[in-house]
Amino acid sequence: MLKLNNPTNIRQIIICSTLSERPVVIENYKAFEGGLSSSELKFLRLVELISTGAKFLISKNGSTIKYYPGIITNNDSNQFEYDCGNERNISYFLYPLLILALFGKNRLNAKLKGITNDTQDISVDMFSNSILPQIKKFGIEGELLVKVLKRGYKPEGQGEILFKCPIVRHLKAINLKERGKIKRIRGICAGAQINPSILNRIISSSREILNDYLPDVWIYSDFQKGNNQEKQKTSPGYSVSLVAEYNNGQLISIDQCSIENGSPEQNLAEKIGKEAALSLLDEILYCGFVDSNSQSMFLTLMSLSEKKISSIRLGRITPFTVENLRIIREFFGVTFKILPEDTQNKELEEEEEEENEKEQNGENQNEDNMDIQDNQSNSNQENKEEFDLSLYNIQHMIFSCYGAGLSNMSRVTN
């Protein structure tokens, strides 16, 4: 049984323990914070719901957890409802649920209730419009969707989504290092129990900034009405989710939401729209092939993929991602090779130069030397220009790993 002391991400531990079929003991988990939170307890119950034979043993103070993994059945493909509570967003549960459901016995069909948009987690819109389309690059086929049935904001929640996920035999290796250009920006501005004009103000303030860089910007509005009974139960709120679409299939997205119990100045519609546009530009500048919120999802799926080399280009790395890489190494023994993007390009250029030198004829050495001198003088000028522009270039890293080759042996075949 694997022992982990004072970890910070219980979701990733449960994912890796379940898929590797290795029992785990988690000690001193949030010992000074009262142990497991209510949202983490709900996550553990959700894992029990979609599994057969899974068993959790939790100490009285909630800081020591023993987990014996079972077989993922996805409730035998029967639709079920689950209340995620009002502490964390539904996307907090979607992240581990998606990875586990892919290796289940049957496809998953679930209706989840709770918070759909908040300031702590990514929204279900971002999960649906950015993460799901991109993970299909791992060879995932079938109906994979997140459909928002009803919006839910803090503190009351009352939101609903429909989540459907197919199963896979194995995940394919990926190679996502290509740089692309942005072709358009799409978004959705949602609200509930508010004046509909607020959504128009958010959209206008976002487009004022984004249209300076790209003409093809379109943000849809999703205003939720409701009867008198629903108005009494649901909380007012509004949010905006933006997605930058590239010509190489790359998607970069961000979220911005009104603050619960925030002041009128903090929740000003124009401010939220402006911050959303600036956050998207910031994410475009610093991110790699995927945005910072999708890093852990992709690296986890890469480690589980077939026994081939997978690579991806990433920008700034979050502490959440670093912790997840350590957990992946503990359970699967998969380590990532991390190199700056420039080093790989330089290696390719050096190989091409060596091949060109071998093909040169001895009779043209003098002429070639003159050409080389001219090229060197030109390259010096280019290097000066590149040096000036390097202040605006962000260093990207290439993450590569050899997949663990995880196969779904419990799936039902026709």
C-alpha positions as CSV (number, residue, x, y, z in Angstrom):
1,M,0.0,0.0,0.0
2,L,1.4,3.4,-1.1
3,K,1.7,6.0,1.7
4,L,1.6,9.7,1.0
5,N,2.2,12.3,3.7
6,N,0.8,15.8,3.7
7,P,-0.3,15.9,0.1
8,T,-2.4,18.8,-1.3
9,N,-4.4,17.3,-4.2
10,I,-6.6,14.4,-3.1
11,R,-8.4,14.3,-6.4
12,Q,-5.3,13.4,-8.4
13,I,-4.3,10.8,-5.8
14,I,-7.7,9.1,-6.1
15,I,-7.6,9.2,-9.9
16,C,-4.1,7.6,-10.0
17,S,-4.9,5.1,-7.3
18,T,-8.1,3.9,-9.1
19,L,-6.5,3.6,-12.5
20,S,-3.3,1.9,-11.2
21,E,-5.3,-0.3,-8.9
22,R,-3.0,0.5,-6.0
23,P,-4.4,1.1,-2.5
24,V,-3.2,4.3,-0.9
25,V,-2.9,5.8,2.6
26,I,-3.1,9.6,2.9
27,E,-1.7,10.9,6.1
28,N,-1.8,14.4,7.6
29,Y,-4.1,15.7,4.9
30,K,-5.0,19.3,5.9
31,A,-4.2,18.4,9.5
32,F,-4.3,22.1,10.6
33,E,-7.5,22.8,8.6
34,G,-9.8,20.2,10.0
35,G,-9.1,17.5,7.4
36,L,-11.4,16.8,4.5
37,S,-13.8,19.5,3.4
38,S,-17.5,18.9,2.5
39,S,-16.7,19.2,-1.2
40,E,-13.9,16.6,-0.9
41,L,-16.2,14.2,0.9
42,K,-18.8,14.6,-1.8
43,F,-16.1,13.8,-4.4
44,L,-15.2,10.6,-2.5
45,R,-18.9,9.6,-2.4
46,L,-19.1,10.3,-6.2
47,V,-16.2,7.9,-6.7
48,E,-18.0,5.2,-4.7
49,L,-21.2,5.8,-6.8
50,I,-19.5,5.1,-10.2
51,S,-17.4,2.2,-8.8
52,T,-18.0,-1.3,-7.5
53,G,-15.9,-2.4,-4.6
54,A,-14.3,1.0,-3.8
55,K,-13.8,1.5,-0.1
56,F,-12.8,4.6,1.9
57,L,-11.7,4.5,5.6
58,I,-11.6,8.0,7.1
59,S,-10.3,8.9,10.6
60,K,-12.4,11.0,13.0
61,N,-10.5,14.2,12.4
62,G,-10.6,13.6,8.6
63,S,-6.8,13.9,8.1
64,T,-6.1,10.2,7.4
65,I,-7.7,8.4,4.5
66,K,-7.3,4.8,3.4
67,Y,-8.6,4.0,-0.1
68,Y,-9.0,0.6,-1.7
69,P,-9.9,1.1,-5.4
70,G,-12.6,-0.8,-7.1
71,I,-13.9,-1.3,-10.7
72,I,-15.3,1.7,-12.5
73,T,-18.8,0.8,-13.8
74,N,-20.2,4.3,-14.4
75,N,-23.4,3.1,-12.7
76,D,-23.8,0.5,-15.6
77,S,-24.6,3.3,-18.0
78,N,-27.8,4.3,-16.2
79,Q,-28.4,8.0,-15.8
80,F,-28.1,9.2,-12.2
81,E,-28.4,12.5,-10.4
82,Y,-25.8,13.8,-7.9
83,D,-25.8,17.0,-5.8
84,C,-22.3,18.5,-5.8
85,G,-23.2,21.0,-3.1
86,N,-22.6,24.7,-3.0
87,E,-19.0,24.9,-1.8
88,R,-17.2,24.1,-5.1
89,N,-18.1,24.4,-8.8
90,I,-19.4,21.4,-10.7
91,S,-16.2,21.5,-12.8
92,Y,-14.3,20.6,-9.6
93,F,-16.0,17.2,-9.9
94,L,-16.0,17.0,-13.7
95,Y,-12.1,17.0,-13.9
96,P,-11.7,13.6,-12.1
97,L,-15.0,12.2,-13.2
98,L,-14.0,12.6,-16.9
99,I,-10.6,10.8,-16.5
100,L,-12.1,8.0,-14.5
101,A,-15.2,7.5,-16.7
102,L,-13.0,7.0,-19.8
103,F,-11.8,3.8,-18.3
104,G,-15.1,2.5,-17.1
105,K,-17.1,-0.6,-17.9
106,N,-19.9,1.4,-19.6
107,R,-20.4,4.9,-20.8
108,L,-21.3,7.6,-18.3
109,N,-24.6,9.5,-18.2
110,A,-25.0,11.8,-15.2
111,K,-26.9,14.9,-14.2
112,L,-24.9,17.0,-11.7
113,K,-26.4,19.8,-9.6
114,G,-24.6,22.7,-7.9
115,I,-22.6,25.8,-8.9
116,T,-22.0,26.3,-12.6
117,N,-20.1,29.6,-12.4
118,D,-18.0,31.2,-9.7
119,T,-14.6,32.8,-9.0
120,Q,-12.8,29.8,-7.5
121,D,-13.0,27.1,-10.2
122,I,-13.3,27.1,-14.0
123,S,-16.9,27.3,-15.3
124,V,-18.8,24.5,-16.9
125,D,-18.8,26.7,-20.1
126,M,-15.0,26.6,-20.2
127,F,-15.0,22.9,-19.6
128,S,-17.5,22.3,-22.4
129,N,-16.1,24.7,-25.0
130,S,-12.4,24.4,-24.5
131,I,-11.3,21.2,-22.6
132,L,-13.7,18.6,-24.1
133,P,-13.0,19.5,-27.8
134,Q,-9.2,19.3,-27.2
135,I,-9.0,16.0,-25.3
136,K,-10.6,14.3,-28.4
137,K,-7.1,14.5,-29.8
138,F,-6.3,11.4,-27.6
139,G,-8.6,9.4,-29.9
140,I,-11.7,9.6,-27.8
141,E,-14.8,8.8,-29.9
142,G,-18.5,8.8,-29.0
143,E,-20.8,11.3,-27.4
144,L,-18.7,13.6,-25.1
145,L,-20.6,16.6,-23.9
146,V,-21.5,19.0,-21.1
147,K,-24.9,20.6,-21.5
148,V,-26.0,23.4,-19.1
149,L,-29.6,22.8,-18.1
150,K,-29.8,25.6,-15.5
151,R,-27.4,28.2,-14.2
152,G,-26.4,28.3,-10.6
153,Y,-24.4,31.0,-8.8
154,K,-23.2,31.2,-5.2
155,P,-24.4,30.9,-2.5
156,E,-27.6,29.0,-3.4
157,G,-26.4,27.2,-6.5
158,Q,-29.3,25.2,-7.9
159,G,-27.6,24.8,-11.3
160,E,-27.8,21.6,-13.4
161,I,-25.7,20.1,-16.1
162,L,-25.9,16.9,-18.2
163,F,-22.6,15.1,-18.6
164,K,-22.1,12.3,-21.1
165,C,-18.8,10.5,-21.5
166,P,-17.9,7.5,-23.7
167,I,-15.3,4.8,-22.8
168,V,-12.0,4.1,-24.5
169,R,-9.9,1.0,-25.1
170,H,-6.8,3.1,-24.7
171,L,-5.6,6.7,-25.2
172,K,-3.6,7.6,-28.3
173,A,-0.3,9.4,-28.0
174,I,-0.3,13.1,-29.0
175,N,2.2,15.6,-30.4
176,L,1.0,19.1,-29.8
177,K,3.9,21.5,-30.3
178,E,2.8,23.4,-33.4
179,R,2.4,27.1,-33.1
180,G,-0.7,28.6,-34.7
181,K,-2.5,31.9,-35.3
182,I,-5.7,33.1,-33.8
183,K,-8.5,33.1,-36.3
184,R,-11.5,34.1,-34.1
185,I,-12.7,34.6,-30.6
186,R,-16.0,33.2,-29.3
187,G,-17.6,33.6,-25.9
188,I,-20.7,33.2,-23.8
189,C,-22.0,35.8,-21.3
190,A,-24.5,34.2,-18.9
191,G,-26.6,35.6,-16.1
192,A,-29.5,34.7,-13.8
193,Q,-31.9,36.9,-11.7
194,I,-30.4,40.1,-13.0
195,N,-31.3,42.9,-15.5
196,P,-30.6,41.6,-19.0
197,S,-28.9,44.8,-20.0
198,I,-25.9,43.9,-17.7
199,L,-25.0,41.1,-20.1
200,N,-24.9,43.6,-23.0
201,R,-22.7,45.9,-21.1
202,I,-20.2,43.1,-20.4
203,I,-20.2,42.1,-24.0
204,S,-19.6,45.6,-25.2
205,S,-16.7,46.3,-22.8
206,S,-15.0,43.0,-23.8
207,R,-15.3,43.7,-27.5
208,E,-14.0,47.2,-27.2
209,I,-10.6,45.7,-26.3
210,L,-10.6,42.5,-28.4
211,N,-11.7,44.2,-31.6
212,D,-8.5,46.2,-31.6
213,Y,-6.6,42.9,-32.3
214,L,-9.2,40.8,-34.2
215,P,-12.4,41.7,-36.1
216,D,-14.0,38.2,-35.8
217,V,-15.2,38.4,-32.2
218,W,-18.6,37.2,-31.2
219,I,-20.0,36.7,-27.7
220,Y,-23.4,35.1,-27.1
221,S,-25.7,36.0,-24.3
222,D,-27.4,33.3,-22.1
223,F,-30.0,34.9,-19.8
224,Q,-31.9,32.6,-17.6
225,K,-35.4,33.6,-16.6
226,G,-37.5,31.5,-14.3
227,N,-40.7,31.3,-12.5
228,N,-41.4,32.8,-9.1
229,Q,-40.5,29.6,-7.2
230,E,-37.1,29.4,-8.9
231,K,-36.4,33.1,-8.3
232,Q,-36.7,32.5,-4.6
233,K,-34.3,29.6,-4.6
234,T,-31.6,30.7,-7.0
235,S,-29.0,33.4,-6.4
236,P,-28.3,36.4,-8.8
237,G,-25.1,36.4,-10.7
238,Y,-23.4,36.9,-14.1
239,S,-20.3,35.7,-15.8
240,V,-18.4,35.6,-19.1
241,S,-16.3,32.9,-20.7
242,L,-14.1,33.6,-23.7
243,V,-12.3,31.2,-26.1
244,A,-9.6,32.0,-28.6
245,E,-9.7,29.6,-31.6
246,Y,-6.4,29.0,-33.5
247,N,-6.0,27.7,-37.1
248,N,-4.2,24.6,-35.8
249,G,-7.1,23.5,-33.5
250,Q,-5.7,25.1,-30.4
251,L,-8.2,26.6,-27.9
252,I,-7.3,29.1,-25.2
253,S,-10.0,30.1,-22.7
254,I,-10.6,32.1,-19.6
255,D,-13.5,32.9,-17.2
256,Q,-14.7,35.9,-15.3
257,C,-17.6,35.9,-12.8
258,S,-19.3,38.3,-10.4
259,I,-18.1,38.1,-6.8
260,E,-20.4,36.8,-4.2
261,N,-21.3,39.5,-1.7
262,G,-19.0,41.9,-3.7
263,S,-19.3,45.6,-3.7
264,P,-21.0,47.4,-6.7
265,E,-17.6,48.6,-7.8
266,Q,-16.2,45.1,-7.8
267,N,-19.2,43.6,-9.7
268,L,-19.5,46.5,-12.2
269,A,-20.4,45.0,-15.6
270,E,-17.9,47.1,-17.6
271,K,-15.1,46.1,-15.2
272,I,-15.9,42.4,-15.5
273,G,-16.0,42.6,-19.3
274,K,-12.7,44.5,-19.4
275,E,-10.9,42.1,-17.0
276,A,-12.1,39.1,-19.1
277,A,-10.7,40.5,-22.3
278,L,-7.4,41.4,-20.6
279,S,-7.2,38.0,-19.0
280,L,-7.6,36.3,-22.3
281,L,-4.8,38.4,-23.9
282,D,-2.6,37.5,-20.9
283,E,-3.4,33.8,-21.3
284,I,-2.6,34.0,-25.0
285,L,0.7,35.6,-24.3
286,Y,1.9,33.2,-21.6
287,C,0.2,29.9,-22.4
288,G,1.4,27.0,-24.6
289,F,-0.7,24.8,-26.7
290,V,-3.3,24.7,-23.9
291,D,-4.2,27.2,-21.3
292,S,-3.0,27.0,-17.7
293,N,-6.2,25.5,-16.5
294,S,-5.9,22.5,-18.9
295,Q,-2.3,21.6,-18.2
296,S,-3.0,18.9,-15.6
297,M,-5.7,17.3,-17.6
298,F,-3.5,16.9,-20.6
299,L,-0.4,15.8,-18.7
300,T,-2.4,13.2,-16.8
301,L,-3.9,11.8,-20.1
302,M,-0.4,11.8,-21.7
303,S,0.9,9.6,-18.8
304,L,-2.0,7.2,-19.3
305,S,-1.7,7.0,-23.1
306,E,-0.3,4.1,-25.2
307,K,3.4,3.2,-24.9
308,K,4.6,5.8,-27.3
309,I,6.2,9.2,-26.8
310,S,3.7,12.1,-26.3
311,S,4.8,15.7,-26.4
312,I,3.1,19.1,-25.7
313,R,4.1,22.7,-25.6
314,L,3.3,24.5,-22.4
315,G,3.8,28.0,-21.1
316,R,3.9,29.1,-17.5
317,I,3.5,26.1,-15.2
318,T,1.1,26.3,-12.2
319,P,1.9,24.8,-8.7
320,F,-1.1,22.6,-9.2
321,T,0.5,21.0,-12.2
322,V,3.8,20.5,-10.4
323,E,2.1,18.6,-7.6
324,N,0.2,16.4,-10.1
325,L,3.4,15.4,-11.9
326,R,4.8,14.2,-8.6
327,I,1.7,12.1,-7.9
328,I,1.8,10.6,-11.4
329,R,5.4,9.6,-10.9
330,E,4.6,7.9,-7.5
331,F,1.8,5.7,-9.0
332,F,2.8,5.0,-12.6
333,G,6.5,5.7,-12.6
334,V,6.0,8.0,-15.5
335,T,8.4,11.0,-15.6
336,F,8.4,13.9,-18.0
337,K,11.3,15.2,-20.0
338,I,11.1,19.0,-19.9
339,L,13.2,21.0,-22.4
340,P,13.0,24.7,-23.6
341,E,11.3,24.9,-27.0
342,D,14.4,26.7,-28.4
343,T,16.8,23.9,-27.6
344,Q,14.9,21.5,-29.8
345,N,14.7,24.0,-32.7
346,K,18.5,24.6,-32.4
347,E,19.2,20.8,-32.5
348,L,17.2,20.5,-35.7
349,E,19.0,23.5,-37.2
350,E,22.4,22.1,-36.4
351,E,21.5,18.8,-38.0
352,E,20.4,20.5,-41.2
353,E,23.6,22.6,-41.3
354,E,25.7,19.5,-40.9
355,E,23.9,17.8,-43.8
356,N,24.3,20.9,-46.0
357,E,28.0,21.1,-45.3
358,K,28.5,17.5,-46.4
359,E,26.8,18.2,-49.7
360,Q,29.0,21.1,-50.5
361,N,31.7,20.7,-53.2
362,G,35.3,21.4,-52.6
363,E,35.6,23.5,-55.8
364,N,33.2,26.1,-54.5
365,Q,34.8,26.6,-51.1
366,N,36.0,30.1,-51.8
367,E,32.6,31.2,-53.1
368,D,30.9,29.5,-50.2
369,N,33.2,31.3,-47.8
370,M,32.3,34.6,-49.3
371,D,28.6,33.7,-49.0
372,I,29.0,32.6,-45.4
373,Q,30.6,35.9,-44.5
374,D,27.7,37.8,-46.1
375,N,25.2,35.6,-44.3
376,Q,27.0,36.1,-41.0
377,S,26.9,39.9,-41.4
378,N,23.2,39.6,-42.3
379,S,22.5,37.2,-39.4
380,N,24.2,39.6,-37.0
381,Q,21.7,42.3,-37.9
382,E,18.9,39.8,-37.6
383,N,20.2,38.7,-34.2
384,K,20.1,42.3,-33.0
385,E,16.6,42.7,-34.2
386,E,15.6,39.4,-32.5
387,F,17.4,40.5,-29.3
388,D,15.2,43.6,-29.2
389,L,12.1,41.6,-29.8
390,S,13.1,38.9,-27.3
391,L,11.8,41.1,-24.5
392,Y,8.3,40.3,-25.7
393,N,8.9,36.5,-26.4
394,I,7.8,34.1,-23.7
395,Q,9.8,30.9,-23.1
396,H,7.8,27.8,-23.8
397,M,8.7,24.3,-22.5
398,I,8.2,21.0,-24.3
399,F,6.9,18.3,-22.0
400,S,7.5,14.7,-23.3
401,C,6.8,11.4,-21.7
402,Y,6.5,7.7,-22.5
403,G,3.0,6.6,-21.8
404,A,2.1,3.9,-19.2
405,G,0.0,2.1,-21.8
406,L,-3.1,1.8,-19.7
407,S,-5.8,-0.3,-21.3
408,N,-9.5,-0.5,-20.3
409,M,-9.9,-4.1,-19.5
410,S,-13.3,-3.8,-17.9
411,R,-15.1,-2.2,-20.8
412,V,-18.2,-3.9,-22.3
413,T,-17.6,-4.9,-26.0
414,N,-20.2,-5.6,-28.6
